[in-house]
Amino acid sequence: MSSSRTSLWGGRFAGGPAEALARLSVCVQFDWRLAPYDLAASRAHARVLAGAGLLDADELGRMLAALDDLEAACAAGEFRPTVDDEDVHTALERGLLERLGTLGGKLRAGRSRNDQVATDLRLYLRDHVRGMATNLVQLADALIEQAERHVDTPVPGMTHLQHAQPVTFGHWLLAHVQPLLRDLERLRDWDTRAAISPLGAGALAGSSLPLDPAAVAKELGFVAPAANSMDAVADRDFVAELLFVASLLGVHLSRLGEEVVLWTSQEFGWVELDDAFATGSSIMPQKKNADIAELTRGKAGRLIGDLVSVLTMLKGLPLTYNRDMQEDKEPAFDAVDTLELVLPALAGMISTMTVRVDRMVAAAPAGYTLATEVADWLVRKGIPFREAHEVTGRLVALCVARECALDEVSDGDLELVSPHLDPSVRDVLSVRSALAARTTPGSTGPGPVADQLASAVDKLDGWREWATEHVVPR
């Protein structure tokens, strides 16, 4: 290997890598974002080397001071990787050697890029998952704030994108909050499994040096060192699992985005977006487009692709480390970056949108959404539901033929449809009465919706606290 460039390998090689190999191998252009985490792990490793008697007190002090100086230089942009740096580890060792000379080379004892990168990526993702959770809480807050304004705003609930039964818009919005709460639970569950330190596993077999993986794990905010050194360097479950959570979250966001597209359409007209969160057309001056909602739908495909990419990369790898694993970072970083863009934009769009209550109220009974109320009314009179369903179906067919609403049918026609129908059925033929009748937990009545709101707010307060925790040493 050439003496003019820093390398972490090459002693047995008579010459440097071919240009094509070097270009294929280099990954510093995207793994440089791991630098703060690599430096944190290096400080912990330096202390462990000192504890093992491999660095004296003076060497440890100089080593830690150089690492701190290097970190400051990285943060200020004064130290950057070069075209000759293969990866973040190579670049940072070069920086350390520039500051310490041969002493900088002692830090490499007892560790490998295999356990380094596995550690760095866990630290990075555990750190950024907190930011993801913070943004998720903010989106849930936006939905809840809108739901609080519309606890009793009626709107036609849908099945098969057809009018089904009246619900409240607050209930509908809270239906989007529930999967976000589950996504937050999945993130915390993921973090529990990801809180294992690979550092100390070396290349695959551990180290003959008297290191202390438990001490490193504790300093870096992990709960324990890895139980098996081979698994420690080969495991990328934590990447795949986080990408699954991210892709499922993307699907949830996409469904919300799709509904906003519908709600803002001329055909629905239920919602007006704030000008700051909509775009126009370059040719049609009248257009106001829900681009955030549409981009949210599109980004879901990207998140799913990130997951598929990593699963496909992992599926045939023998133990332990293989260079294929270099392909784990770009999908992981892409998922983090994508959600950091999408979540705040979506939260802003939801929090500033204007709900057209008048249009929702007008649409709520359309499409015979109160038909089930008639069937339930008959059931309360002792009619078997099978017969009640048939009777109500005939009533709807009559209304369709005459192009009238359910409450516009005459008393005579009610009796014509069925002797079980009498004028008192009109008591249930209002949207307000239909909503008020929904009193069971989780249903769309104003009382249950208020209960859902209180529960969601309470849960989010807990997530807010968890999301602000720092798991990586500062």
Beta strands, then each sheet from edge to edge (+ up, - down):
strand 1: 154-159
strand 2: 162-168
strand 3: 196-197
strand 4: 224-225
strand 5: 271-272
strand 6: 354-355
sheet 1: 1+ 2-
sheet 2: 3+ 4+
sheet 3: 5+ 6-
end
